[in-house]
Amino acid sequence: MTVASTPEWELDPGRGRTRADDGRRTSIVSSAGAVLSVAVHRWFDEPSPAEHALLRLAVGPVLDIGCGPGRHVLALASAAIPVLGIDISSAFLAVARRDGANVLRRSVFDDVPDAGEWRTALLLDGNLGLGGDPVALLRRTRDLLAPGGRILLEAQAPGSSSRSEDVHVLLDAKRGPIFTWGSVPMDRVAAVASDSRLTVVHSWSAEGRWFARLDRD
């Protein structure tokens, strides 16, 4: 299984542009042309208090899967934690690199540097739905972890519906590559983790969002 990683337009880094500007110009659009109700602007902000609390559970080196514009990569790096962000969107990565984040254009299902050596993997901001198959994603992520490694993830609200659809990033009216993106409610995480040979250590809610820590043996 692979997430599309076809060449896409490159974003001019735009030295005078702020992250807030980039957030206002960005949306996630379905294959049917509908703009999804996603808090994209949050991806360009500083991590929230709930996110900072989650990041304190990260043990380096950390792999941020679907890092987007890199706010979690930057936050971890500022705490002197070794971290690499991967994403297939060159537009998002241009923003991340402009701000000094250590990022790489790569699908999690392709060759990832230091496979089997990462102690923490992040799947935040809906990234548990990357590829539309959470079991396949978690199994792949497990393979990237060192023994005893952990996954820090974000899921959707318990009781919400699961979905999977093809979407693309739209920034400055320019389209990024199409990729499959799903929605996984928190009340499915335990079953998905079990199918992926991972253990749910802890789950919690903060700021109206739902998070969990999964460990591998």
C-alpha positions in Angstrom: 0.0 0.0 0.0 1.4 3.4 -0.9 0.3 7.0 -0.4 0.5 9.0 -3.6 3.8 10.9 -3.8 3.6 12.3 -7.3 5.5 15.5 -8.2 3.5 18.6 -7.3 3.9 22.4 -7.6 6.5 24.0 -5.4 5.6 26.8 -3.1 7.7 30.0 -3.3 9.1 30.2 0.3 8.1 33.9 0.3 10.3 35.4 2.9 7.8 38.1 3.7 4.9 35.7 4.2 3.9 34.7 7.7 2.7 31.3 8.9 -0.7 32.9 9.6 -0.9 34.0 6.0 -0.1 30.5 4.8 -2.9 29.1 7.0 -5.5 31.5 5.7 -4.6 30.5 2.1 -4.8 26.7 2.7 -7.7 24.3 2.6 -8.2 20.5 2.2 -10.5 19.7 -0.7 -12.2 16.3 -1.5 -12.2 14.7 -4.9 -15.7 16.0 -5.3 -14.6 19.5 -4.8 -15.9 20.1 -1.3 -13.8 22.0 1.2 -13.5 19.8 4.3 -14.2 21.2 7.7 -10.6 20.9 9.0 -8.8 23.4 11.3 -6.0 23.9 8.8 -5.0 27.2 10.3 -4.1 25.4 13.5 -1.3 23.5 11.6 0.5 26.9 11.1 0.1 28.0 14.7 2.3 27.3 17.7 1.4 24.0 19.4 -1.4 24.4 21.9 -1.0 23.6 25.6 -2.6 20.2 25.0 -0.1 19.5 22.2 2.8 20.6 24.3 1.7 18.2 27.1 1.6 15.4 24.5 5.0 16.3 23.1 6.5 16.0 26.6 5.7 12.3 26.2 7.9 12.0 23.1 11.3 10.3 23.5 13.9 11.0 20.8 14.6 10.4 18.1 11.1 11.3 17.0 9.5 10.8 13.5 6.6 13.1 12.8 4.5 11.4 10.1 2.5 13.9 8.0 4.4 16.8 9.6 2.7 19.4 7.4 4.2 22.9 8.0 6.3 21.5 10.8 5.1 23.0 14.1 5.6 19.9 16.1 9.1 19.3 14.5 10.1 22.9 15.5 8.7 22.5 19.0 10.6 19.3 19.7 13.8 20.7 18.1 13.6 23.7 20.4 13.7 21.3 23.3 16.8 19.6 21.9 15.0 16.4 20.9 16.2 14.8 17.7 13.3 14.9 15.3 12.5 14.4 11.6 9.3 15.3 9.9 8.0 13.6 6.7 5.2 14.7 4.4 4.3 14.4 0.7 3.3 18.0 0.3 6.2 20.1 -1.0 4.1 23.2 -0.2 3.9 22.4 3.5 7.5 21.3 3.6 8.6 24.6 2.0 6.9 26.4 4.9 8.6 24.1 7.4 12.0 24.5 5.9 11.6 28.3 5.7 11.3 28.2 9.5 14.3 25.8 9.9 12.5 22.5 10.5 14.3 19.2 9.7 11.9 17.7 7.2 11.9 15.3 4.2 9.5 14.8 1.3 8.5 11.1 1.8 5.5 8.9 2.3 5.5 6.8 5.4 4.9 3.8 3.1 8.1 4.5 1.2 11.7 4.1 2.4 12.1 6.0 5.6 15.5 6.8 7.1 16.6 4.9 10.2 13.7 2.4 10.0 13.5 0.4 13.2 15.4 3.0 15.2 12.7 5.6 16.0 11.7 5.8 19.6 8.6 7.9 19.1 6.3 8.4 16.1 3.7 11.1 15.9 0.3 10.7 14.1 -1.4 14.0 14.9 -3.9 16.3 13.1 -5.9 13.5 11.5 -2.8 11.6 10.3 -4.1 8.3 11.8 -6.3 8.4 8.7 -3.4 8.6 6.2 -3.9 6.0 3.4 -7.4 5.3 4.6 -6.4 2.0 6.4 -5.4 2.7 10.0 -4.3 -0.9 10.6 -1.9 -0.8 7.6 -0.6 2.6 8.8 -0.1 1.5 12.4 1.6 -1.8 11.3 4.0 0.2 9.0 4.6 2.7 11.8 5.3 -0.1 14.3 8.0 -1.4 11.9 9.7 2.0 11.9 9.9 2.0 15.7 12.7 0.6 17.9 11.7 -2.1 20.4 9.8 -0.4 23.2 9.0 2.5 21.0 5.8 4.5 21.2 3.2 6.2 18.9 1.5 9.4 20.0 -1.7 9.8 18.0 -4.8 11.9 17.7 -8.2 10.4 16.8 -11.6 11.8 16.2 -14.4 12.1 18.8 -15.8 8.8 20.1 -19.0 7.9 18.3 -18.1 9.8 15.2 -18.3 8.1 11.9 -15.4 6.6 10.0 -14.7 7.9 6.5 -12.1 7.5 3.8 -11.8 9.7 0.7 -9.3 11.1 -1.7 -8.3 14.7 -1.0 -5.7 17.3 -1.9 -4.2 20.4 -0.3 -5.1 23.7 -1.9 -2.8 26.6 -1.2 -2.9 29.9 -3.1 -5.3 28.2 -5.5 -2.7 25.6 -6.4 -3.3 21.9 -6.0 -1.1 19.4 -4.2 -1.0 15.7 -4.8 -4.1 13.5 -4.2 -3.9 11.3 -1.2 -6.4 9.1 0.7 -7.4 10.4 4.1 -9.6 8.7 6.6 -11.3 9.5 9.9 -10.8 7.1 12.9 -12.9 7.7 16.1 -11.3 7.1 19.5 -13.6 4.2 20.3 -12.0 2.3 17.4 -8.4 2.9 18.4 -8.1 -0.1 20.8 -9.2 -2.5 18.2 -7.0 -1.0 15.5 -4.1 -1.1 17.9 -4.6 -4.7 18.8 -4.8 -5.7 15.1 -1.5 -3.8 14.6 0.2 -5.6 17.6 0.4 -2.4 19.6 -0.8 -1.7 23.2 -2.9 1.3 24.2 -1.1 2.6 27.3 -3.1 5.7 27.9 -5.8 7.8 26.2 -7.2 11.2 27.1 -9.1 14.2 26.0 -8.0 17.8 26.1 -9.2 21.0 24.4 -12.0 19.0 22.8 -9.5 16.7 21.1 -8.7 13.0 21.7 -5.2 11.5 22.1 -3.6 8.2 22.8 -0.2 6.6 23.5 0.4 3.2 21.8 3.5 1.1 22.6 5.2 -1.7 20.7 6.9 -4.6 22.5 
